Amino acid sequence: MAPSENLMHRLARVSPTTAFVAALAVMLAGLFLPGIVGSALLFVLAAGLAALTWTTWPVQRASTRAIRVVLLVLLLAAVVAKAM
């Protein structure tokens, strides 16, 4: 089994509620922590979203793809704004 397949199997077992709460906690911490620390947390969240989008791109509908790309762009804009 390839490492990426192993990761996908592990991610598939994560509860959606747990994933949502963890992502929300990282996002809120990134927004409320000052300067580069908050920016780094938001960047980690953006990297995770980019990896998830890249991995699931072939099986997503066009509307889901568009929403994910828009959210990723907004999150990266928040990273840049927070870093300045």
Order of alpha helices (4+ residues) and beta strands (2+ residues): alpha-alpha-alpha-alpha
